[in-house]
Amino acid sequence: MKLPLMGVINLIHETEEMGALTAGRCLATVPFGGRYRLIDFVLSSMVNSGISNVSVFAHTKFRSLMDHLGSGSNWDLHRKQQGLFVLPPAMEDQTDFGKGDLYHFWRHRDYFKRSEHEYVVIARSHIVCNIDFGAVLAFHQARGADITVVCKRWPGARTGLVRKARLDESGRITEMQDHFGRLASEVVSMEMYVFGKELLVDLVETSLAQGKDHFVRHAVLSRLGELNVSAYLHEGYLGVVNSIPAYYRHSMELLDQQVWKELFFEPGSVLTKVKDEPPTRYRSRATVVQSLVANGCEIDGEVYNSILFRGVKIRKGAVVRNSIVMQNGIVGEGGMLENCILDKEAEIRPLQQLKGSPDMPFLAAKRHVI
C-alpha cells in the first residue's frame, strides 16, 4: 500500500569521522554487512513501507553515491511518475557550500511543492535499522503530533555520536541535545522526523528568514516548547555508524544470528545494487567459522568471526580473525589479520601480520598495499 508520505534522505553535512573510509566517498556509501552500503538500510525501509517518492540530498563526494543508486531500479524506484531523485547541492558560489540543510531544502523547494504527498519523513543515512514508516505515520496521525521523532530507548548504549532526548509521561519530547551534549537520558534519537509537508515548508522559510539554516538545531530544537514533538519508540535493532569504532562494533554484531535476521528481514528485506557473481570457492584447506562471506570469494586459508565482501581472496596459510575485508581485498600466503578493517582492493602481502584492538581496529585504506 502506498503511503501519503514522501521520503528525504539528508546527506547535507553528514559526519566524516570515518578516517580512510570516507576519504573518497560520502558516509552514505560506506560498505557494510558484506554486500551493502549504509544508505541501503533507510532506503529499503522507505520502499518496503510503500514510499514511492524518495529524494537523496547529496552534498560532497557523491560520485560513488550516483554509481550505487543508478536509476533506482534495484529498489523499484525507476518510474515515470515519482521514483528516486538525487538532488545535488544547489550552489551559486562557494559560500553556498557551507550553508545548512534548510538552505538546500529551500533551493529545491519546487520538489516539495510539486509533490502530492501530505507528509514528509527526513532521515539520515548512517542509522542502520529496519523500520516500518507506515507504523510511524499512523502513530504521528493518532497522536496529532506536529513532529514525530523516531527514537529508541537504549540504556548504556556504546556507539557513535548520538543525539539524546528527554520525554515527559505522555511521550512528548521536552528536551533534546546536540551531538556534543551530555543529557542524562536513555532515549536516543534515530534522526528520523515525520511531519506535514506544509509545516516543513513553513519551518524552512521561517528559519531562513531569521538567519538560521540547520534543520534539527534551528527548526526542531528551538521549537520544542511551541510544537507538539512526540517520540515514536523503535523496538528493533539500531546501529549508529559515524565513527570507526562504531562501524567495527556494529559490523561484528551482524555475526549474531538473531541480530542478522532482525536487521535484514524484519519487517522487510534490505535491498542493494545487484552484482552477478559466482558462488564463493572454498578450497580443500579452507576453514570458515562464524563468518559472513559474500559471493565471488576464494578461500584457501582460515577465517574466524569475520566479514568478507565480494571477491575477497584469502590465500594459503592466511588467518583472518575478527576482521572485515571489503570487496576484492587480498590476504597473501601466511598473512594474518586480527581486529582489522581492509577497505576495497586493499592487499596484504605474504607473511605480513596486522593486529588492532576491538576499540581501535587497524584500518587499511582503499587500494593500499601492505
Secondary structure as GFF3:
##gff-version 3
##sequence-region A 1 370
A	DSSP	beta_strand	5	10	.	.	.	ID=ss1
A	DSSP	three_ten_helix	19	22	.	.	.	ID=ss2
A	DSSP	three_ten_helix	27	29	.	.	.	ID=ss3
A	DSSP	beta_strand	31	32	.	.	.	ID=ss4
A	DSSP	beta_strand	36	37	.	.	.	ID=ss5
A	DSSP	alpha_helix	39	48	.	.	.	ID=ss6
A	DSSP	beta_strand	53	57	.	.	.	ID=ss7
A	DSSP	alpha_helix	63	69	.	.	.	ID=ss8
A	DSSP	three_ten_helix	73	75	.	.	.	ID=ss9
A	DSSP	beta_strand	83	87	.	.	.	ID=ss10
A	DSSP	three_ten_helix	94	98	.	.	.	ID=ss11
A	DSSP	alpha_helix	101	107	.	.	.	ID=ss12
A	DSSP	alpha_helix	109	114	.	.	.	ID=ss13
A	DSSP	beta_strand	119	123	.	.	.	ID=ss14
A	DSSP	beta_strand	127	128	.	.	.	ID=ss15
A	DSSP	alpha_helix	133	143	.	.	.	ID=ss16
A	DSSP	beta_strand	147	153	.	.	.	ID=ss17
A	DSSP	beta_strand	164	167	.	.	.	ID=ss18
A	DSSP	beta_strand	173	176	.	.	.	ID=ss19
A	DSSP	beta_strand	187	196	.	.	.	ID=ss20
A	DSSP	alpha_helix	197	209	.	.	.	ID=ss21
A	DSSP	pi_helix	215	220	.	.	.	ID=ss22
A	DSSP	three_ten_helix	221	223	.	.	.	ID=ss23
A	DSSP	beta_strand	229	233	.	.	.	ID=ss24
A	DSSP	beta_strand	239	240	.	.	.	ID=ss25
A	DSSP	alpha_helix	244	253	.	.	.	ID=ss26
A	DSSP	alpha_helix	257	265	.	.	.	ID=ss27
A	DSSP	beta_strand	281	282	.	.	.	ID=ss28
A	DSSP	beta_strand	287	289	.	.	.	ID=ss29
A	DSSP	beta_strand	292	293	.	.	.	ID=ss30
A	DSSP	beta_strand	298	299	.	.	.	ID=ss31
A	DSSP	beta_strand	302	304	.	.	.	ID=ss32
A	DSSP	beta_strand	307	308	.	.	.	ID=ss33
A	DSSP	beta_strand	313	314	.	.	.	ID=ss34
A	DSSP	beta_strand	319	321	.	.	.	ID=ss35
A	DSSP	beta_strand	324	325	.	.	.	ID=ss36
A	DSSP	beta_strand	330	331	.	.	.	ID=ss37
A	DSSP	beta_strand	336	338	.	.	.	ID=ss38
A	DSSP	beta_strand	340	342	.	.	.	ID=ss39
A	DSSP	beta_strand	347	348	.	.	.	ID=ss40
A	DSSP	beta_strand	353	355	.	.	.	ID=ss41
A	DSSP	beta_strand	362	364	.	.	.	ID=ss42
###
